Each structure stands twice: as C-alpha cells, then as structure tokens.
Amino acid sequence: MSSADPEKALATVEAQPAERSSAASMYSSNEKGRTSEVERVEKPGEERLEPPLYNAHIDVSGVDERKLMRKIDLYLVPWLSFLYLLSFLDRTSIGNAKLYHMTTDLHLTDQQYLIALTIFFFSYSIFEVPSNVFLKRLRPSIWLSLLMLCWGIMMTVQGLVHNYGGLLGMRWMLGMFEAGLFPGVNYYLSCWYKRSEFGIRAALFFSAATVSGAFGGLLAAAISNMEGVGGKPAWAWIFIIEGLVTVIAGIVSFWIIQDFPDTAKFLSEAERTVVVRRLQSDDQYSAAGENLRWHYIWRSLLDWKTWVGMVLYMGADGPLYAFSLFLPSIINQLGFTATPANLLTVPVYALACVVTCVVGFVADRHGCRGYLAVACLTVGMIGYIILIVSRNATLSYIAVYMAACGIYPTIPNIVAWVSNNVEGSYKRSVSIAMVISFGNINGAVSSNVYRARDAPWYTLGHGIVLMYICIGLITAVVYWYFLRRENAKRERGERDEIIRGVNDHRTDLACNGTYDSVADAKRDKGDEWSGYRYTL
C-alpha cells in the first residue's frame, strides 16, 4: 500500500479488526485534507482533543486547491530549477573547458586534473548536512541566495587562475558553497508538497542537470569564439561568463525565493492554512512547524533507512558524476573534435531530461518508486555493459543514451523515495542531506576512474561505474523488501502504541511506547508511528 494515498490508508485502517487500537485507526481526514475529525479520549476530570486543526479559525472555503497548487508550482519550481541548472553547469563545465586547452595552459598533468575534479567533492560532501540544518533554522530566501552569490564569485575567479594551486583552491571553495543547494532544495520542496506530489517536482528540478549538460555543450562551443578576448583563453571565458551569470542570479534570488508554507508571503493566510492542512492529512505532522531538538537528529542517524538510502543513492550518484564530467571526453575520443564533441552531448541530455520527467510523473501517479528505481538502474547497467564490450564508435554512442536514461531519472526518484519515508522536518532534512552527501563523496572516486591512458574505450572507468550501478540495484531491492516487511507488521498491529485511556490493557505493546494521545505519538515517533505507511 502506498503511503502516497491517505484515502487508501484510511480505508485499510478502518478495515482492521475491532481489537486493533493503533493510532492509525483513530484519525481520519476528508478527501481534500482541509478538515480533520476530532477524537475525544476521556479520563475522569480530563478531556483530550485529537488532533487539533491547524488554524481552526480560518475560513478556507474560498480557496481552490488546484489553482493554489498551480500558483505554488509557478513560484517555486521554475526558478529553483534554473538555479540548479547553473549549479550543475558550474561544477561540470571544467569538462568542457578541458577541451579548449585548459590543462595545457595551466601545465596540468593528467593526475593533477583528476585531483582538481576530486577536491570539489570533498568540500561538497562535508558541508551538505550542516547546510540543511542552517536552511531549516534560517530563511531559505537568505541562505540559498547567499550560497549562490558566493559560489558564483568562486566560479568567476576560477577563470582568473594561472596555476594548479589556484585551480585547487577555487574548486574547494566552489564545492563548499554549492553543497547546500541540491539537498536544500529537495528538502525545501518536500515541505510544500504531499508525498504523492513530490516526485514529479523533484524530477523537474533535477532535470535541470540534464538541461545543463545539453546547454553546457552549446554554451562552451559559443564561448570558445571569445578566444583571445582581453588576453584570456576560451576556457577562462567559460568560467568567467558562467560565474557572472550565477552572481546575478544569486542577488535576484533574495527577492524571488519563498520561505516555508506557514510563513510564505506570496500566499494569503487562508492559502497558507490549506497548504499546511493538506500536508498534515498526508501524515506530515511537522508541516505547521517544529522546534529543533537533537532527539530528531539522532533519530535520523540511528534510522536504518538513512544508511540503506545512502548506499542506494551512491549507486546512482557515482555514475552520474563520472558520466557528466567525462561525456565530452568520451565522445571526443571516439573521433570527434572539441566543438562537435560538445554538441553531440546535447541530444543525449535532452533524451535523459524527458525520461527523468516521465519517471517522476509515473512514480507520483502509481507510487511505485522502488520498481522504477530497479528498472532505470537495469537500463543503465545494460548501457555500460555495451560500452565495456563495444569497439564501435556508433554502438558506443548509442550505449551512452541508455546510460543517461538509466542514471538521470534514478537520482530524483531515489531522493523522493527516501523523503517519502521520513517524517519530521528536522529528521527529514538531516536524512536527505546524509543520503545526498554520501552519494556525492563518491564523485571523488568516479572523477578519477577515466584515465587518459585508457582512451579511447575507457574499459576500467566503465567497469567501475557498472559496479556502482550493480550496488544500487541490489540495495534498491533490499530497501523495498524491508519497507514492505515493516508495512506488513504495522498492518498486523505489531507496532501499535499504548494510548492512555484507550488501550492501557495491552501491556504487550509497551515496547512501542506509551502516550497520552495520538498526536503525541505522531509528534514523537514521526515515521515510526504505527499509522504511518512507507512508500514502496
């Protein structure tokens, strides 16, 4: 049963045997999620109301939910996608710049170039988790905009370096400031949409990475015509122009990026109320706000789903960076010169963009994120097997399409899958950041596997990427199996809590916790609450 469908969850709960006293059977919501039934649990001289309706004094009858969601989509998704396009463009443009004699001008050996790629991922991974905590504590409009402004400056300065040391310093700083955008925006979007709505938005946001791949090749080819302008080579102008665009976008973002639903200025009070109520009806109990407690962060660190999710994401993210950083070089070594090689990357990324959005839509509609993860990783695996055995340029180029269609859709699908199965705003922010951070540190590995001496077929590099994909494939099956098993236990009532005054006699459930009310159980246990259902 998908956790993305609260109505089905309610129907299943109501169909349970009468003796079941789980919190799930004591809470319901109407189909639009705007009102909640009130549960009364009485003790002598005491009355409890469960759960409280968010902003009960606000009349939301005049709010059209569909129009509201379209309004939110227009305010959030396009601009955030554009920011990620710039982010991915800035981190991977070094692959395009290499084709325009960057390594020669900076006197870089092949090993030094690989180290310059690698150092980015260390700072990028280190700062992702703290950045997500800061995002929750501060306003997204301030934190995300500040990060963009800083990494735009670093990107611009990267075009002014004259030696290997300068390039290393700028790559480290670029990674540090870029670290907060991808996990931050994914967490931020999960605070606005139901679990059944998050996947397509995450896919649209991430599709900017595929667009940046296509756009990066076109842009690099165009900027290469500035060779010699101002005494700067073409590769330097690639960094400078792209960096300046990011600086401008960062400044503008201070006024464009919105904050969380309960404080968003572009919504009326009634609209904010509807957004929060519909999230709460989707078992996102922390949607109305949550105070920072280390208890929530420790829950994330001790949750098995976080650690399995980290390995699962690694299986897709390692191949992603290997693919994006070396695709121009791979095509170049197949017999195409610099500009044609960059241009031939465009249709590859365009197809990957379409497939990414389709997978996100299907996953939201049918709640089958695990099956889609396995299917996409299988396609990617076939693509890399062909790349390993092929010695024909045309066949290898076709395999590159399969690899892209296997890798790119998997990234947002896994992020949405992990996010769907974590409740509690702080716990979710830490879990998402840990998953993405661990995946990104593997970029330090994948950025070193395509060695110049292995050209043109790069058998070692393709083999290591294939290993990553197989790890992801196995982990996806394991993650799906244990989620399914846990849902079954909750259906059987094995995870029910004791609610005082309701089922105190069930001493066999004491290990699951004892609470004064259903709302207390929800707030304290998050996705471990017996009424919560994991998305498969």
C-alpha positions in Angstrom: 0.0 0.0 0.0 1.5 3.4 -1.0 1.9 6.0 1.7 1.2 8.5 -1.0 -2.6 7.8 -0.8 -4.0 8.8 2.6 -7.5 7.8 1.5 -6.4 4.2 0.8 -4.5 4.2 4.0 -7.6 5.3 5.9 -9.7 2.7 4.2 -7.3 0.0 5.1 -7.1 1.1 8.7 -10.8 1.2 9.0 -11.0 -2.4 7.7 -8.7 -3.7 10.5 -10.2 -6.0 13.2 -12.0 -4.3 16.0 -9.5 -5.2 18.6 -6.8 -3.2 16.9 -6.2 0.1 18.8 -3.4 1.6 16.8 -3.3 5.4 16.4 -3.9 4.9 12.7 -7.5 3.8 13.4 -8.2 6.9 15.5 -7.5 9.5 12.9 -9.1 10.4 9.6 -9.3 13.3 7.1 -11.6 14.2 4.3 -10.5 13.8 0.7 -9.2 17.4 0.4 -7.3 17.3 3.6 -8.9 20.5 4.8 -10.7 19.3 7.9 -9.9 16.7 10.5 -12.2 14.7 12.7 -11.8 15.3 16.4 -11.1 12.4 18.6 -12.1 12.6 22.2 -10.4 10.4 24.8 -11.8 11.0 28.2 -10.5 10.2 31.7 -12.1 11.2 35.0 -12.0 15.0 35.2 -10.0 15.3 32.0 -10.7 15.7 28.2 -8.3 15.5 25.3 -8.9 16.7 21.7 -7.0 14.9 19.0 -5.6 16.1 16.7 -6.0 19.9 16.7 -7.0 21.5 13.4 -4.4 23.9 12.1 -5.7 27.5 12.1 -9.2 26.3 13.0 -10.4 29.9 13.0 -9.5 30.4 9.3 -12.2 30.0 6.6 -10.7 28.2 3.7 -13.9 27.6 1.7 -12.9 30.2 -0.9 -9.6 28.5 -1.7 -9.5 26.5 -4.9 -6.9 23.8 -4.2 -5.9 23.1 -7.8 -5.3 26.8 -8.5 -3.4 27.1 -5.3 -1.0 24.3 -6.3 -0.5 25.7 -9.8 0.3 29.0 -8.1 2.9 27.3 -5.8 4.4 25.4 -8.8 4.9 28.6 -10.7 6.5 30.4 -7.8 8.8 27.6 -6.8 9.8 25.1 -9.5 11.0 27.2 -12.5 13.3 29.4 -10.5 14.7 26.6 -8.4 15.3 24.5 -11.5 17.2 27.4 -13.1 19.4 27.7 -10.0 20.2 24.0 -10.2 21.0 24.3 -13.9 23.6 27.0 -13.0 24.9 24.9 -10.2 25.4 21.8 -12.3 26.7 23.9 -15.2 29.3 25.5 -12.9 30.6 22.2 -11.4 30.8 20.3 -14.7 32.0 23.0 -17.1 35.6 22.1 -16.3 35.0 19.0 -18.5 34.1 21.4 -21.4 36.9 23.8 -20.6 39.4 20.9 -20.8 38.7 20.5 -24.5 39.9 24.1 -25.0 43.5 23.6 -23.8 42.9 24.4 -20.1 45.3 21.6 -19.0 48.0 22.8 -21.4 47.8 26.5 -20.3 47.9 25.6 -16.6 50.6 23.0 -17.2 48.5 20.2 -15.6 49.3 16.6 -15.8 46.5 14.1 -16.1 46.8 13.2 -12.4 46.6 16.9 -11.4 43.5 17.4 -13.5 41.8 14.4 -11.8 42.8 15.8 -8.4 41.2 19.1 -9.3 38.0 17.3 -10.1 38.2 15.2 -6.9 38.8 18.0 -4.4 35.4 19.6 -5.2 33.6 16.5 -3.9 35.2 16.5 -0.5 34.1 20.0 0.4 30.8 19.4 -1.4 30.0 16.4 0.8 31.3 17.8 4.1 29.1 20.8 4.1 25.8 19.3 2.9 24.4 18.2 6.3 25.2 21.4 8.3 23.9 23.4 5.4 20.5 21.7 5.6 20.3 22.3 9.3 21.1 26.0 8.7 18.4 26.1 5.9 15.8 25.0 8.4 17.0 27.4 11.1 17.3 30.4 8.7 15.1 31.6 5.9 15.6 29.7 2.6 15.4 33.1 0.7 18.5 34.2 2.6 20.5 31.0 2.9 20.1 29.7 -0.6 20.7 33.1 -2.2 23.8 33.7 -0.1 25.2 30.3 -1.2 24.6 31.1 -4.9 26.2 34.5 -4.6 29.4 33.0 -3.0 29.8 30.1 -5.4 29.2 32.5 -8.4 32.2 34.6 -7.2 34.3 31.4 -6.8 33.3 30.3 -10.3 34.3 33.7 -11.8 37.7 33.7 -10.0 38.3 30.2 -11.3 38.7 31.8 -14.8 41.4 34.0 -13.5 43.8 31.3 -12.0 47.2 30.9 -13.5 48.4 27.7 -11.9 47.5 24.3 -10.4 47.3 25.6 -6.8 44.9 28.4 -7.7 42.6 25.9 -9.5 42.6 23.6 -6.5 41.6 26.4 -4.1 38.8 27.6 -6.3 37.4 24.0 -6.8 37.4 23.5 -3.0 35.5 26.8 -2.4 33.1 26.1 -5.2 32.2 22.7 -3.7 31.8 24.3 -0.2 29.3 26.9 -1.4 27.4 24.6 -3.9 26.9 22.0 -1.2 23.7 23.3 0.2 21.6 23.8 -3.0 20.7 20.3 -4.1 19.9 18.7 -0.7 18.4 22.0 0.5 16.0 22.4 -2.4 14.9 18.8 -2.2 14.2 19.1 1.5 12.5 22.5 0.9 10.2 21.1 -1.8 9.3 18.2 0.5 8.0 20.8 2.9 5.5 22.1 0.3 4.1 19.0 -1.4 2.4 15.8 -0.5 4.4 12.7 -0.9 2.4 11.7 -4.0 3.2 15.1 -5.5 6.9 15.5 -4.6 8.4 13.1 -7.2 7.5 15.0 -10.3 8.6 18.3 -8.8 11.9 16.7 -7.8 12.3 15.3 -11.3 11.5 18.7 -12.9 14.1 20.3 -10.6 16.7 17.7 -11.2 16.0 17.7 -15.0 17.9 21.0 -14.9 21.0 18.9 -14.6 20.3 17.2 -17.9 19.5 20.5 -19.4 22.7 21.9 -18.1 24.6 19.1 -19.8 23.0 19.9 -23.1 23.2 23.7 -22.5 26.8 23.4 -21.3 28.0 21.9 -24.5 26.2 24.6 -26.6 27.4 27.4 -24.3 31.0 26.2 -24.3 31.0 25.9 -28.1 29.7 29.5 -28.3 32.0 31.0 -25.7 35.0 29.4 -27.4 34.7 32.1 -30.0 36.0 34.6 -27.4 39.4 33.0 -27.6 42.0 35.8 -27.0 39.5 38.5 -26.0 41.1 40.5 -23.2 44.1 38.3 -23.4 42.1 35.4 -21.9 41.8 31.9 -23.5 38.5 30.4 -24.3 38.5 28.1 -21.3 38.9 31.1 -18.9 35.9 32.9 -20.5 33.7 29.7 -20.0 34.3 30.1 -16.2 34.1 33.9 -16.1 30.8 34.2 -18.0 29.1 31.4 -16.3 30.2 32.7 -12.9 28.9 36.2 -13.5 25.5 34.8 -14.5 25.4 32.9 -11.2 26.3 36.0 -9.2 23.4 37.9 -10.8 21.0 35.0 -10.2 22.1 34.9 -6.5 21.4 38.5 -6.0 18.0 38.3 -7.7 17.1 35.2 -5.6 16.9 37.2 -2.4 13.6 38.6 -3.7 12.4 35.5 -5.7 12.9 32.5 -3.4 10.0 32.0 -1.0 10.1 30.7 2.6 8.2 27.8 4.2 4.4 27.3 3.7 3.4 28.6 7.2 5.2 32.0 6.6 5.2 32.4 2.8 4.4 36.0 1.9 3.1 35.3 -1.6 0.2 33.3 -0.1 -2.8 34.6 1.8 -3.5 33.3 5.3 -6.2 31.0 4.0 -3.9 29.6 1.3 -1.2 29.0 3.9 -3.7 27.2 6.1 -4.8 24.9 3.2 -1.2 24.0 2.3 -0.4 23.1 5.9 -3.6 21.1 6.5 -3.2 19.1 3.3 0.4 18.2 4.3 -0.8 17.1 7.8 -3.5 15.0 6.1 -0.6 13.3 4.3 1.0 12.3 7.6 3.4 15.2 7.5 2.7 16.2 11.1 5.5 18.7 11.4 4.2 20.8 8.5 3.0 23.5 10.9 6.4 24.0 12.3 8.8 22.1 14.5 11.3 23.2 17.1 14.9 21.9 16.9 15.5 19.0 19.2 18.7 16.9 19.0 16.4 14.0 19.6 15.1 14.3 16.0 18.6 14.5 14.5 19.7 11.4 16.5 16.6 9.6 15.2 17.9 10.2 11.6 21.4 9.0 12.5 20.0 5.8 14.0 17.4 5.0 11.4 18.3 2.1 9.1 16.5 3.7 6.2 19.1 6.6 6.3 22.0 4.2 5.9 20.5 2.0 3.3 19.4 5.1 1.4 23.0 6.3 1.4 24.2 3.2 -0.3 21.3 3.2 -2.7 21.9 6.8 -3.7 25.7 6.1 -4.0 24.8 3.5 -6.7 23.3 6.2 -8.9 25.3 9.3 -7.9 28.7 7.8 -8.5 27.8 7.1 -12.1 26.2 10.5 -12.5 29.4 12.4 -11.9 31.5 10.1 -14.0 29.0 10.4 -16.8 28.6 14.2 -16.7 32.3 15.0 -16.2 33.7 12.8 -18.9 31.0 12.5 -21.5 32.6 15.3 -23.7 36.0 13.5 -23.4 34.4 10.1 -24.2 32.8 11.4 -27.3 36.0 13.3 -28.2 38.0 10.1 -28.0 35.5 8.4 -30.3 36.8 10.5 -33.1 35.1 13.9 -32.8 37.0 17.2 -32.2 36.2 19.6 -29.3 33.2 21.6 -30.6 31.5 18.6 -32.3 32.1 16.5 -29.2 30.4 19.1 -27.0 27.5 19.4 -29.5 27.0 15.7 -29.6 26.3 15.7 -25.9 23.2 17.8 -26.4 20.7 15.1 -27.7 21.9 12.7 -25.0 21.0 15.1 -22.2 17.8 16.1 -24.0 16.5 12.5 -24.0 17.6 12.0 -20.4 15.6 15.1 -19.4 12.4 13.7 -21.0 12.8 10.3 -19.4 13.5 11.9 -16.0 10.2 13.8 -16.0 8.2 10.8 -17.3 9.6 8.6 -14.5 8.8 11.3 -11.9 5.2 11.6 -13.1 4.7 7.8 -13.2 6.1 7.4 -9.7 3.8 10.0 -8.3 0.8 8.6 -10.1 1.3 5.0 -9.1 3.6 5.1 -6.1 6.0 2.5 -7.5 9.3 4.2 -6.8 11.1 1.0 -5.9 10.1 -0.7 -9.1 11.1 2.3 -11.2 14.5 2.5 -9.5 15.2 -1.1 -10.4 14.0 -0.6 -14.0 16.1 2.5 -14.6 19.3 1.1 -13.0 18.8 -2.0 -15.2 18.8 0.1 -18.3 21.9 1.9 -17.1 23.6 -1.4 -16.4 22.9 -2.6 -20.0 24.3 0.7 -21.4 27.6 0.3 -19.5 27.9 -3.4 -20.4 27.7 -2.3 -24.1 30.3 0.4 -23.5 32.6 -2.1 -22.0 32.4 -4.7 -24.8 31.9 -2.3 -27.7 34.7 -1.3 -30.1 32.5 0.5 -32.5 32.0 4.3 -32.1 28.4 4.3 -33.3 27.4 1.5 -30.9 29.2 3.2 -28.0 27.4 6.4 -28.8 24.0 4.6 -28.7 25.0 3.0 -25.4 25.7 6.5 -23.9 21.9 7.2 -24.4 21.0 4.1 -22.5 23.4 5.1 -19.7 21.9 8.6 -19.4 18.3 7.3 -19.4 19.3 4.8 -16.7 21.2 7.2 -14.4 19.5 10.6 -14.5 15.9 9.5 -13.7 17.1 7.4 -10.8 18.6 10.4 -8.9 15.3 12.3 -8.2 13.4 9.1 -7.9 15.7 7.9 -5.0 15.6 11.3 -3.3 11.8 11.3 -3.5 11.7 7.7 -2.2 13.9 8.4 0.8 12.0 11.7 1.5 8.6 9.9 1.3 9.7 7.5 4.0 10.9 10.0 6.6 8.6 12.2 8.8 9.7 15.1 10.9 11.1 18.3 9.3 14.5 18.2 11.1 14.8 14.4 10.7 14.0 14.6 7.0 16.4 17.5 6.4 19.3 15.5 8.0 18.3 12.2 6.3 18.1 13.8 2.9 21.4 15.6 3.4 23.2 12.5 4.7 21.9 10.4 1.7 23.0 13.0 -0.9 26.3 13.8 0.9 27.4 10.1 0.9 26.4 9.8 -2.7 28.4 12.9 -3.6 31.6 11.9 -1.9 31.7 9.0 -4.4 32.2 11.7 -7.0 35.7 11.8 -5.7 36.1 8.2 -6.8 34.2 8.4 -10.1 36.2 11.6 -11.1 39.4 9.5 -11.1 38.3 6.4 -13.0 38.6 7.8 -16.5 42.3 7.9 -17.1 43.9 9.4 -20.2 45.9 6.3 -20.8 42.7 4.2 -21.0 41.4 6.2 -24.0 39.5 5.7 -26.3 37.4 2.9 -24.8 37.9 3.6 -21.1 37.2 0.0 -20.0 38.3 0.5 -16.4 36.2 3.6 -16.0 33.1 1.9 -17.5 33.7 -1.2 -15.3 33.8 0.8 -12.1 30.7 2.7 -13.0 29.0 -0.6 -13.8 30.0 -1.8 -10.3 28.3 1.3 -8.7 25.1 0.6 -10.7 25.0 -3.0 -9.5 25.4 -1.9 -5.9 22.5 0.5 -6.4 20.4 -2.2 -8.0 20.9 -4.7 -5.2 20.3 -2.0 -2.5 17.1 -0.9 -4.1 15.7 -4.4 -3.8 16.8 -4.6 -0.2 15.3 -1.2 0.7 12.0 -2.2 -1.0 11.9 -5.6 0.8 12.4 -4.2 4.3 9.9 -1.3 3.8 7.3 -3.9 2.6 8.0 -6.1 5.6 7.6 -3.1 8.0 4.3 -2.1 6.5 3.1 -5.7 6.9 4.0 -5.6 10.6 2.0 -2.4 11.0 -1.0 -3.8 9.3 -0.9 -6.7 11.8 -0.8 -4.3 14.7 2.7 -5.3 15.9 3.8 -1.6 16.0 0.8 -0.2 17.8 1.4 2.2 20.7 -0.4 2.3 24.0 -2.6 5.4 24.2 -3.6 6.1 27.9 -7.3 5.7 28.5 -7.8 3.8 25.2 -5.8 0.6 25.3 -3.9 0.6 28.6 -4.6 -3.1 29.0 -2.3 -4.0 26.0 0.8 -4.4 28.0 2.4 -6.4 25.2 2.6 -3.1 23.2 4.6 -1.3 25.9 7.8 -1.7 23.9 6.3 0.6 21.2 5.8 3.5 23.6 3.1 4.9 25.8 1.5 8.2 25.0 -1.3 10.5 26.3 -2.7 11.0 22.9 -2.4 10.1 19.2 -0.9 13.5 18.4 1.8 12.9 21.0 2.7 9.6 19.4 2.8 11.2 15.9 5.0 14.1 17.0 7.4 11.9 19.0 7.7 8.9 16.6 7.4 10.5 13.2 7.5 7.8 10.5 7.9 5.2 13.2 4.3 5.8 14.3 2.1 2.8 13.8 -0.3 4.6 11.4 2.5 5.7 9.0 2.9 3.6 5.8 6.1 3.6 3.8 6.1 4.2 0.1 7.2 1.2 -1.9 
